[in-house]
C-alpha cells in the first residue's frame, strides 16, 4: 500500500527501455553535432560553438548545467525534511541573474575572452590567473563527483544496478559526446535534458495529486506539517535557512557560480551578440524559477504521502537522498516507463552538469596552462589535445565521485563546495573590476586570507555538523507504517554514516558558533574578507598608481544599458572579426589576442 513503508518494486522492462532511449538520445545529439561540424575543427568551435549560439538554447543549458541531478534528488528531499524555505531561492536567482547580466557579462564579452580566468592576468598578473584556474579545477572536479554520485545512488535504490557501474557509465556517456561534439553538443543536449528533468517532477506531482485527492490536499497536509512556514526573518547567521541566509548569502553564492564559473561564462560568451548573452541569463532566471518551484512542490507531495510513515526512520532506505527514488517506485511502479522517465530526469541532470564541467575544464586547461607555454601548436594538435583532455577530466570526475560518497547530504555538500572556493574568487574579481587602487599583492593576499577562512569554517562544519536547533528539521512520523520484519533492512553498504545532525562524541568550543555558520554565508564571508583585506594590502603596498590599466578592465556605466546600445553589435562584429583573423594564423592559437582585441573594441566604441 502506498505510503505505508516496506520494500518497493524495482525497474520493469519498459523502464529500462525509456531510460536507455533517453541516454542514447543524449549521446545521439553529441554524435549529430560532431558529424555536422566535422569540417569546423577549430578550438573556438569546439570550446565556444563558434560564438554563434542564441539566447534560448544557451539559457536552457545554463539552467540545466547547475539544476543537476543534485537538484532532482536533493531539493525535494530538502522540502520534505525542512519545509518550503528553499523556494525563497527564487529571489536569489533574480538578484544573481541581474548582477551577472548587467555587470559581468558586458565586461567578459567586451574582452573577448575564452577562459574566465584570463581576466585575472589582464587585471593582476599571471600567477593570480594560474591560482584562480587551479582553484576552479579542484572545485569543479569535486562538485562533479557529487553530481555523478547523487543519481547513481538513486539508480541503485530503484534498479539494483551496481553503484560503481553506474558511475563509470555516466562518465563514459559524457566523455563520448563532449569529446566528439564540443560545446554545441553540450548545449543542445542540455536542452533535451532540461525538458526531461521538468517532466520527471511533473510526473511525481501529478500522480501524487491523484493519490492524495488533489493539489489542495497536498498543500493542506504541508501546512499542517509546518512545511509552509518558509519566511523566517531571524537574523541569526548560525541558522541554516532563514530569509536572510537565502536571499543575502544565497544571492552571493549564486553570483559566484554564474558570474565567474567557467562552465557558465563559457556559455554566455558563446552567444553571437551581447544582447543574446544578457537575454540568456534572464530566460535562465525564469527556468530556475520553474525548476525550483516544481522541485519544492515534489517534496511537499512526498510529505503528503509519507506524513505518517517516514521511509528513512522506518529503515526502508539508507540515506535521505534516496527518498525521492523510493517515492517514485512506490507510487509510479504501476505505470511502466514512468519510473524510467524519472531516473532519466535525474540522470539527465547529471549528464548536463558533467558534460558542462568537462568542456569548461578543457577550456581553462588549454587556455591557461598549455597555449601560453606551447605557442606554436597547430590547429590540428590543439583539437586532438581538446579531445584527449575531455577523456582525462571525465575519468577524474568519476574518481571524485568516491570522495563525494562520504560527504553526507548531496545538496548542502555541493553548495558548500562552491561557497568555500568561489566566494574568495568572486571577491578577487570584484576587487579588480570595481577598485582601481587594488594591485596584485592586495589581490593575491586578500584571496588567500578569504580562502583560508572559508575552508576553516566549511571543513569544520563538515566535521562538526550544526545541531538540530540550528538546522531546524521538521518532525516526521512512523505511526502509519505497516508491520514488517524487523530484520529486514535496505541500508546500502556505501551509505555515508554522516547525516546533517549526527554529532561526534566531543565537540570543540567553536563547534556551536564558528563551525555552525550557515553554509550559505560561506561565499559572502569569502567575498567580503577578500575585498576588505585586498584593499588594505593594496593601500599598504602603494596601490597601482604607477600602473597603466586598460579602462576596459573595469565596470562602465554603459554596461548597465540592457539591450539598446548601438555599439554593442558593432563591438560584437569587431570581436568576431578579430577572432577570425587570428584563426588564420596557422602557427598560433585560435584564441583572440587581447591587445589586438582591445584596440578593435576601442575603435568600435568611438564610432
N, C-alpha and C positions, 0 to 999 in steps of 0.2 A: 504494500500500500504506500502511495506517495507520501513523503514527509514523515514517516514513522521510523526511519533508520533501518540498518541492516545492509547486507550486500545488495548491489545493484547489477543490472545487466551489463554486458560488455558489447563491443562492436559487432554489428551484423555485416553480412557480405556487402550490402548496399552502402553502409557507412564507409567501408574501405574503398568502394568504387568512387563515391563522392569526394572523399579525401584525396585519393590518388589523382582524380581528374583535376582537382584544384592545383595540386603541386605540379602536375605535368603542364597545366596551363601557364603557370608562372614560368617554368623553365622554357616553355614554347615561346613566350614573349621575348625572352632573352635571346633565343636562337633566331627568332624572326628579325630582331634588331641587328644581330650580328651579320645575318645574310644581307639585310637591307643596306647596311653601312659598310659592307666589306671593302668597298673602294675608298672609304674615308677612314684611314687608319692613323690619323694624327693624334697626338696626345690631347690636344684641345677637344677633338671629337670624342675621345674615349672618356675624358675626365669632366668635360663641361657640355657635352652634347652639341658641340659647335657653337655654343652661345645662341641657340636659335629656339629655345623652348618657350612656351607660352604660359600664361598665368595659371590656368585652371589645373592642368596636369601637375605642374610644379607644386601648387597649393595642396593637392591631394597627396602628393608624395611627401611634402613637409609634414602633413598630419599623420600619415601612415608610419613614417620613419620613427617618430617618437611616441605615437599612440600604438605601442607594440603589443606583443604577446603578454608583456607585463601588465599592460592596461586591461587586456581582455581577461586575464586571470586575477590580477591584483585589485583593480578598482571595485568590482562588485563585492569582493571579499571585504574590502575596506568599508563599504557602505553597510554590509551585513553586520560587521562587528562594532563599528564606531558611529554609524549613522550617516546622514546625507551631507555632512560638513564638507566632504571632498568636492561637492558640486560648486562650492564657492570659488574653486579654481577657475571657473568661467570668468570671474573678474580679473584674476591674474593673467589669464590668456589675453584678455582685451588690452591690458596695460602693456604686456610683453609685445604684442603684435604692433602696437602703436610706436613704442620706443624703437623696436628693431627696424620697422619700415621707414621711420622718419629721421633716424639718426645714423644707424649703422649701414643700412643698405646703400644710401647715396654715396657714402664715403668709400665703401668697398667697390661699388660699381664704378665710381669715378677713377679709382686707381687701377682698374682692370686686372685685379689680382686673380690668381688661381688658388693659392693657399691663403687661408685667413691669417696665417702667421707671417706672411710676407710683410704685413703692416708693421709688425714689431721690429723688423730690421730697418724698415724705412724710417720709423719714428725714433727708435732707440739704437740698437746695434745687432749684429748677427748672433752674438752669444745669447741675448734675450730671446731672439727668434728660435734658436735651437732648443732652449729650455722650454719655451712655450709649446713647441711642437712635441717634445718628449712627454710633457705633462698630458697633452691631448692623447697621445698614443696609449699611454698607460691607462688613462681614464676610459677611453673608448674600448680597449680590449677587455677591461674588467666589466664594464657595463654590458658589452655584447655577450660576454659569458653569462651574465644574469638573464639576458633576453633569450638566449638559447635554452637555458636550464628550465625556465618557467613553463613553456608549453611542453617540453619533454616530460616534465613531471605530470602535466595534465594527460598527455598521451599514455603514459604508463598507467595512470589511475584508471582510465576508461577503456583502454585497448589491451593492456597487458603486454604491450611491446617493450622490449628491453630498453632501459633508460639510455644507456650509452650508445646503443644502436641508433636511437632517435637523434641523439645529439650529433653524431657523425653524419647522419643522413641530412640533417638541417644544414650543416656547414657545407656539405658536398653540393646540394642544390644551389645554394647561394654562390659558391665558388664558380659553378658552371655558368650561370648567366651573367655574373659580374665580369668574369674573365672574357667571355665572348662578346657581350653586348655593351659594356661600359655604362655610362650614366643614363643614356636613353633607355636602356633595358631596365635599369633600376627604377627610373621614374615611372615608366609605363606599367611595370609590374606592380609598383606601389598603388597605382590607380585601381587595378583589379583587386588587390588585396584589401584596400580600404573599403570597397563595396562589400566584400565578403565578411570583414570584421563587423560592419554595421548590421549585416544580415544575421549574423550569429546572435547579436544582442536582441534583435527584433524577434527572432525565433523563441528565445528564452522568455521574453516578456509576454509574447502572445500566448504561448502555452500556459504560462503561469496564470495569466488573466482568466483563461478558460477554466483551469482547475480551481481557482480561488473565487470565481464568481464575479470577475470584472476588475478593472484597474482601480475602481473606487475602493473595493475591499482591500486590495494590496496597500493602498495609500492609508486607509484607516488602521490596518494592522501595524504599519510602520509608525503611525502617530502614537498608537497605544504602547508600542515598544520603545518609545523615546528616540526613534531613528530620524525624526524630522526636526529635532531641536538643533538646527545647524548653526545658527548665528550666536556664537559665544564671544562676547566683546571683552572678556577678561584679558587685560594687557600682560599677564604673566608670561614671560618668554620661555618658561620651562614647560608649559602645557603644550602637548604635541600639536593639536589642531585647534586654533581659535580663528576668529575672523581676521585678526591682525597677523598671526603667523602665516596664514594662507595668502592674504591679499598683499601684505608688505613683503614678507620673506619669500612667498611663492612667486611673486612677480619678478623679484630679482633673480631667483633661481632659474626661472624660465627664460629670462633675458640672457642669462649666462649660457643657456642651452641653445637658444635660437640665434642670438646676435653674433657669437664668436665661435660656435662649434662648427668645425669644418663640414660635417655632414649636412648641416643646414645652409651654411654660407655657400657651399658648392652648388646647391640647388638654385637659390635665387639669383646668383650671378650667372647661371646658365641661361637666364631669360634673355630674350632678344632686345628688350628695351628696359630702361629703368622703371617705366610705368608698369610693365608686366611684372617686374621684380617686386615692386611695392604691392601691387594688387594681389600677387600670390600669397603674401603674408596676411592680407585682410580676408581673403577667401579661406585661407588656412584657419584663421581665427574662428570663422563660422563652423568649419569642420571640427575643430576642437570642442566647441560648444555642444554640437550634436553628439560627438563621441562620449564626452564625459557625462552628458545627461542620460544617454542610453545605458552607459556602464553603471552609473549610480542607481538607476531605476531597476536594472537587472539585480543589483544587490538587495534592493528593497523587496523585489519579488521573491528572492531567495529567502529573506527573513520571513515573509508572509507564509511561505510553505514550511519552513523549519522552526517557526517560533516556539513550538512545543517539543521539538526534538533536534537539538544541535548535533549534526553528524560528527563534529570533532570531539565534543565532550563525550559522546556516546561511543567513541572508539571506532567509528566507521571509516575514518580517514586518518592519515598520519600527520598531516600538516594543514594549516588553514588555507594554503594556496591550492589545495585540492577541492575546496568547497564547490566552486562553480562546475568543474568537470563532473563531480559527483551528482550535482543537481541535474545536469544535462542528461545523464544516463538514467536518473530517477524519473524524470518527467517526460523525456522525449524518446525513450527506447522503443516505444510502440510505433514510432514513425521512422521506418528505415530510411537512412540517408540524412536525417536532420542532425543526429549526433555527429555524423561525419562532417556536416557543414560547420558545426560549432568548433570542432577540432581544427578544421581547415581555417576558421577565423583566427584562432589563437596562433596557429602555425603560420598563417599569412602575415600576422603582425610581426612574428619573429623573422620571417624571410625578408620583409621590407626593411626592418631595422638592421639586420645583419648585413644585407647587401649594401645598404647606405653606408654602414661603418667600414666595410671592406673597401668600397670605392673611395671614401674620404681618406682612409689610412694610406691607400696607394698614392693619392694626390699629394698629401703632405710629405710622404717619404721621398717621392720623386722630386718634388719642387723644392723642398727644404734641405734635403740631405744629399741627393745624388747629382742633380743638374748643376748646382753651384761648384761641385768638385770636378765632375766629368762634363766639361762644356762642349766637347766635340762629338758627342754621341749622335748617330744618325737617327732619323725618324723611325726607321725600322727597329733599331736597337731599343729605343725608348718604348716602342709599342710592345715588344717582347718582354721588356722589363715590367711594364704595367701588368701584363697578364701573369708573369711569374710572381710578382708581389701580391696579386689577388689571391693566388693559391696559398702563399705563405701566411697572409693575415687571416685567411679563412681557417687554416689549421690552428693558428694562435688563438683565435676566438673560441674554437672548440675546446682547446686546452683550458682556457679561462673559465669554462662552464664548471669545471671541477672545483675551482675556488668559490664560484657563486653558490655551489650546493651547500656551503656551510655558513651562509650569511643571513639566514633567517628569512623574514618576510620579504618577498622579492620587490614589492612596490617601494617600500621605505628604503631598502638597501640600494635600489637603483637610483632613487632621488638623492640619497645621502652621498653616493659616489660623485654625482655631479656637483652637489653643494660644496664638498670638500676641495675639489680641484678647480672647478670652473669659476668659483667665487673670486679667488685671488687673480685668476686670469682676466676676468671681467674688470676688476679693479685696475689692472695694468693697462687695459685698452682705454678705459675712461680717463685714466691719468694722462695718457698720451693724446687722446682726442680733445680733451676739454681744457687742459692746463699747459700753456706754452712754456711755463717755467720749469716743468719737470724734465729731468735728464735721465741718462742711462743708469747712473748709480742709484738714483732715487727709485727708478722703476724696478730694477733688479732687487734692491734691498727691500722695498715695500712688498713685492710679490713673495719673497722668501718669508718675511715675517707673517704675512697673511696666510701662507700655505702651512707654516708650522702650527699656527693657532687652530686652523680648521681641521688639520689632521689630528691634532691633540684632542680636540673636543669630539670629533667624529669617531675616531678609533676608541676613545674612552667610552663613548656612548654605546658602541657596539659590544664592548667587553662587559660594561655595567649598564644594562638597559634601564631606562627610567621606570619607576614604579607605577602601579595602576592609577594612583591619584593624579599622575601627570598625563598618562596616555588615555585615561577615561574609557576603557572598554565597557560596552553596554551589556546588561545581563542577558544570559541565554538559558534555556530550559531544556530538560530531557524528560519532563513528566509525560509527554505523549509518545515516547519511544516504545516500540513493540519489544516484547521479551525476546532475548536472543541468547545464544550460547556464550557464556562469559569467557570461554577460552578462545573465542573467535576474535581475531584482530586483523585489520588490514594495514597496520602501520608498516610503512616501507623501510627497508634496511638502510636506504641512503638518506632518510629524513633527518634534517638537522635537529639536534636536541635544543637549539636555541630558539625560544619564542620571544615575543615582544615584551612580556612581563616576567619571564623567568629570571631569577636573580642568583648570582654567585653567593657562596656562603659568607664571604667577608666583603663588605663594601667600604671603600675609602671615603674620607670626608667629602671629596669632590663629586662623588657619585650622584648625590641628590641635589647638586647645584650646577656646577660647570658641565658635567657629563650629561645632565638631564636637559640641557638646552634643546629646544625643538629643532629637529633635523632641517626644518625649512629655513631656519636662520643661519645655517652654515654658510650659505652663499652670501648673504647680506654681511655677515661678520667678515668673511674673507675680502669682500669688495671694499668695505669701509676701512678696514685696517690697512689694506694695500694702498688706498688713495691717501689716507692721512699720513701714514709713515713714509710713503713715497714722496709726498710734498715736503715733509720735514727734512728728509735726507737730501732732497734736491736743493732746498734752501741752504742747508749746511754746506753743501759741496759747490755752491755758486750758481745753481740753476743752469740754464742753457743760453745765457746772454751772448756767448761767443759763437754759438752755432747758428748757421743759416738754415732755417727749416722751411720746407715746401708748404705753402698755405693749404694745399690740397689734403694735407695730413690731418687737418682739424675740421671739426663740425662747422658748417656755414649756415647762415640764415636761409640761403636759397635751398638748402637741403630739405627744409620743412615745408616747401611748396609741393603738395602731394603729386599731382599728375599734369599740371598745366604748363610747366616750363618748356619753352621752345628749345632752349639749349640742351635739354635732356636728350632729345632724339639726335641732335647733332653730335653731342658728346658720344652717344652710343655708336653712331656711324663711324666716328673717328677711331673709337676704341676697336671696333671690328676691323677697320682698315689696317690699323697698326698691327693687330694680331695676325691678319692675313699676310701683310708684308714680311713680318718676321718669320712666318711659317715657310716662306720661300727660301730662306737661308738654310741650305741643307746641312751645314756643318754646325748649326746651333740648335738650342732647344726651341720648342714651339711656344714657350710662354712669353708674353709681352715684356719687352724691356721697359723698365719703369721710367728711365729718363726720356726715352722717345715718347712713351705714352703721356707723361705729364706735359711735355711740350705740345703735343697734339691736342690734349684736353684744354690747355690754356688758350690755344688759338681758337678752338671751337667756342669757348666761353666768351671770347671777346667779340664774336660775330653778332 
